[in-house]
């Protein structure tokens, strides 16, 4: 059910906030890494947040679907 995923996302968000609070802005803009990609932690977290928004939109869509007829 969607609530299971929302609870898991909440738990991960709390842990993420705790971990990010331990780091400063310089960490976000730290040195690039990856196989030929010029990506840093800011780039990585931007995409993590983008994915979360996508998942929340999918959950919202599932909740709005009418129940199956049967």
Order of alpha helices (4+ residues) and beta strands (2+ residues): alpha-alpha-alpha
